[in-house]
């Protein structure tokens, strides 16, 4: 039931652990047999700080994670786990000389209630993720370029009819809500240059709700009636400044 993996420098420790577990569990020493891990087995990793520097041990660990199998780490003394293993809790033989905790973990991880292994970003998983991401990046880039060409070549145009419909609806709302009142204030639009000069003060007497519309109307009327050489007051700006 157990695949056993270790680095060459941990051979003595691995042999000790396997000899004490062999009476109860079926073990496969992957380093001695030279075979590939078997699916459905728990990986017993005899770990030291140099374990993942060994290519064979590292590949066996990656294979186990890629096939969604559990890993039980056994150490002697405190070690610092690398990022790929730091989600696991190792069993320290110095604190468990009789291997009681090791046996308990083996029974738990091979039982019916064993938790599902956490997904780990092994090199093969990273490669697969980059492959998928590259496809989406290419598709997004292609769609962006097609959009630029379509807009630049006027194959795709803004929905003018929709914009016009919205503007018509806005004007209709204005007509319903405030046009009647605006018609009353139209009587006070400037009729001469002198009226235009004094209109900013007149505009302050218009209720705030109608003031922007009256300012724009007055500015438009002045631009249409005054000669090109006559300065046109900007009532849209003047209406925001209280009269002195």
C-alpha positions as CSV (number, residue, x, y, z in Angstrom):
1,X,0.0,0.0,0.0
2,X,3.0,2.3,0.3
3,X,5.4,3.8,-2.2
4,X,8.6,4.8,-0.4
5,X,10.8,7.6,-1.7
6,X,14.0,9.0,-0.3
7,X,17.3,10.5,-1.3
8,X,20.6,8.5,-1.3
9,X,21.9,10.3,1.8
10,X,18.7,9.1,3.8
11,X,19.1,5.4,2.9
12,X,19.8,4.3,6.5
13,X,16.8,6.2,7.9
14,X,14.6,4.8,5.1
15,X,15.7,1.2,5.7
16,X,15.0,1.6,9.4
17,X,11.5,3.0,8.9
18,X,10.7,0.3,6.2
19,X,11.9,-2.5,8.4
20,X,9.7,-1.4,11.3
21,X,6.6,-1.0,9.0
22,X,7.0,-4.1,6.8
23,X,5.3,-6.4,9.2
24,X,2.0,-4.5,8.8
25,X,2.2,-2.8,5.4
26,X,3.1,-3.7,1.9
27,X,6.0,-1.5,0.9
28,X,7.5,-0.7,-2.5
29,X,11.0,1.0,-2.3
30,X,11.0,3.0,-5.5
31,X,14.7,3.7,-5.3
32,X,15.7,0.1,-5.0
33,X,13.2,-1.3,-7.5
34,X,13.6,1.5,-10.0
35,X,10.0,1.1,-11.0
36,X,7.5,3.9,-11.5
37,X,5.0,4.7,-8.7
38,X,1.7,2.8,-8.7
39,X,-1.6,4.5,-8.8
40,X,-3.8,4.3,-5.7
41,X,-0.9,4.1,-3.3
42,X,0.2,6.5,-0.5
43,X,3.6,8.0,-0.9
44,X,5.8,7.7,2.2
45,X,8.5,10.4,1.7
46,X,11.6,10.1,3.9
47,X,12.6,13.7,3.9
48,X,15.6,15.8,4.7
49,X,16.6,19.2,3.6
50,X,18.4,17.8,0.5
51,X,15.7,15.3,-0.6
52,X,14.3,17.3,-3.5
53,X,17.8,18.0,-4.8
54,X,17.7,14.3,-5.9
55,X,16.1,14.1,-9.4
56,X,14.5,10.7,-8.9
57,X,13.0,11.6,-5.5
58,X,11.8,14.9,-6.9
59,X,10.1,13.3,-9.9
60,X,8.4,10.7,-7.7
61,X,6.9,13.5,-5.6
62,X,5.8,15.4,-8.7
63,X,4.2,12.3,-10.1
64,X,2.3,11.6,-6.9
65,X,0.9,15.1,-6.8
66,X,0.0,15.1,-10.5
67,X,-2.0,11.9,-9.9
68,X,-3.9,13.3,-6.9
69,X,-2.4,11.0,-4.3
70,X,-1.6,11.7,-0.7
71,X,1.9,12.2,0.7
72,X,3.1,11.4,4.2
73,X,6.4,13.1,5.2
74,X,8.6,11.4,7.8
75,X,11.7,13.3,9.1
76,X,14.2,13.0,11.8
77,X,14.5,16.4,13.5
78,X,13.2,19.7,12.4
79,X,13.4,20.5,8.7
80,X,12.2,23.4,6.5
81,X,9.8,22.2,3.9
82,X,9.9,23.8,0.4
83,X,6.8,25.6,-0.9
84,X,5.6,22.5,-2.8
85,X,5.4,20.5,0.5
86,X,4.7,23.2,3.1
87,X,0.9,22.4,3.1
88,X,1.7,19.1,4.7
89,X,2.6,18.3,8.3
90,X,5.6,16.0,8.7
91,X,6.0,13.4,11.4
92,X,9.2,13.8,13.3
93,X,10.7,10.5,14.4
94,X,12.4,12.1,17.3
95,X,9.0,12.9,18.7
96,X,7.6,9.5,17.6
97,X,10.3,6.9,18.2
98,X,7.8,4.0,18.2
99,X,6.2,5.1,14.9
100,X,2.8,5.2,16.5
101,X,2.0,8.5,14.8
102,X,3.4,7.3,11.5
103,X,1.1,4.2,11.6
104,X,-1.9,6.3,12.6
105,X,-1.3,8.6,9.6
106,X,-0.9,5.7,7.2
107,X,-4.1,4.1,8.4
108,X,-5.9,7.5,8.1
109,X,-4.6,8.4,4.6
110,X,-5.3,5.0,3.2
111,X,-8.7,4.6,4.8
112,X,-12.2,5.4,3.4
113,X,-12.2,8.8,5.1
114,X,-8.9,9.9,3.7
115,X,-9.0,13.6,2.6
116,X,-8.5,14.5,-1.0
117,X,-5.0,15.8,-1.7
118,X,-4.6,19.5,-2.2
119,X,-3.9,20.5,-5.8
120,X,-0.2,21.4,-6.1
121,X,1.5,23.5,-8.8
122,X,4.0,21.0,-10.1
123,X,6.0,21.8,-13.3
124,X,3.5,19.8,-15.4
125,X,0.5,21.7,-13.9
126,X,2.2,25.0,-14.5
127,X,3.0,24.0,-18.1
128,X,-0.6,23.0,-18.7
129,X,-1.9,26.3,-17.1
130,X,0.4,28.4,-19.3
131,X,-0.8,26.5,-22.4
132,X,-4.4,27.3,-21.6
133,X,-3.6,30.9,-20.7
134,X,-1.7,31.2,-24.0
135,X,-4.7,30.1,-26.0
136,X,-6.9,32.7,-24.2
137,X,-4.3,35.4,-24.7
138,X,-4.1,34.7,-28.4
139,X,-7.9,34.7,-28.8
140,X,-8.2,38.0,-26.9
141,X,-5.4,39.5,-29.0
142,X,-7.0,38.3,-32.2
143,X,-10.4,39.7,-31.2
144,X,-8.8,43.1,-30.3
145,X,-7.1,43.3,-33.7
146,X,-10.2,42.4,-35.5
147,X,-12.1,45.0,-33.6
148,X,-9.5,47.7,-34.5
149,X,-9.6,46.8,-38.2
150,X,-13.4,46.7,-38.2
151,X,-13.8,50.1,-36.5
152,X,-11.0,51.7,-38.6
153,X,-12.4,50.4,-41.8
154,X,-15.9,51.5,-40.7
155,X,-17.2,48.0,-41.0
156,X,-18.6,48.5,-37.5
157,X,-20.2,51.8,-36.7
158,X,-21.7,53.3,-33.6
159,X,-25.5,52.7,-33.3
160,X,-26.6,56.1,-34.5
161,X,-30.3,55.2,-34.5
162,X,-30.0,54.1,-30.9
163,X,-28.2,57.3,-29.9
164,X,-30.9,59.4,-31.6
165,X,-33.6,57.4,-29.9
166,X,-32.0,58.1,-26.5
167,X,-31.7,61.8,-27.3
168,X,-35.3,61.9,-28.4
169,X,-36.4,60.3,-25.2
170,X,-34.4,62.8,-23.2
171,X,-35.9,65.8,-25.1
172,X,-39.3,64.3,-24.6
173,X,-38.8,64.1,-20.9
174,X,-37.6,67.7,-20.9
175,X,-40.7,68.8,-22.9
176,X,-43.0,67.0,-20.4
177,X,-41.3,68.1,-17.2
178,X,-40.2,71.6,-17.7
179,X,-40.9,73.0,-21.2
180,X,-44.1,74.8,-20.1
181,X,-42.1,76.7,-17.4
182,X,-39.2,77.3,-19.8
183,X,-41.6,78.9,-22.3
184,X,-42.6,81.5,-19.6
185,X,-38.9,82.4,-19.0
186,X,-38.2,82.7,-22.7
187,X,-39.9,86.1,-22.5
188,X,-36.9,87.4,-20.6
189,X,-34.3,86.4,-23.1
190,X,-32.0,89.3,-24.1
191,X,-33.1,91.2,-27.1
192,X,-30.2,93.6,-27.5
193,X,-26.5,93.9,-26.6
194,X,-27.5,95.8,-23.5
195,X,-29.9,93.1,-22.4
196,X,-27.2,90.5,-23.1
197,X,-24.7,92.4,-20.9
198,X,-27.2,92.4,-18.0
199,X,-28.6,88.9,-18.5
200,X,-26.3,87.3,-16.0
201,X,-28.1,89.1,-13.2
202,X,-31.5,88.3,-14.7
203,X,-30.5,84.6,-14.9
204,X,-29.9,84.5,-11.1
205,X,-33.6,85.1,-10.7
206,X,-34.5,81.9,-12.6
207,X,-35.1,78.9,-10.4
208,X,-32.0,76.6,-10.3
209,X,-33.9,73.7,-12.0
210,X,-34.4,75.8,-15.2
211,X,-31.2,78.0,-15.1
212,X,-28.9,75.7,-17.1
213,X,-31.5,75.4,-19.9
214,X,-32.1,79.2,-20.0
215,X,-28.3,79.9,-20.0
216,X,-27.8,77.7,-23.0
217,X,-30.8,79.0,-24.8
218,X,-29.7,82.6,-24.2
219,X,-26.1,81.8,-25.4
220,X,-27.5,80.2,-28.6
221,X,-29.8,83.0,-29.3
222,X,-27.0,85.6,-28.9
223,X,-24.7,83.7,-31.2
224,X,-27.4,83.6,-33.9
225,X,-28.5,87.3,-33.7
226,X,-25.3,89.3,-32.8
227,X,-22.9,90.3,-35.5
228,X,-19.5,88.3,-35.8
229,X,-17.7,91.4,-34.5
230,X,-19.7,91.5,-31.3
231,X,-18.6,89.7,-28.2
232,X,-21.1,87.0,-27.1
233,X,-21.5,86.6,-23.3
234,X,-21.1,83.0,-22.1
235,X,-24.3,82.7,-20.1
236,X,-23.7,79.1,-19.4
237,X,-20.7,80.2,-17.3
238,X,-22.2,83.4,-16.1
239,X,-25.2,81.7,-14.6
240,X,-23.0,79.9,-12.1
241,X,-21.6,83.2,-10.8
242,X,-24.0,85.2,-8.5
243,X,-24.6,88.7,-9.7
244,X,-22.8,91.5,-7.8
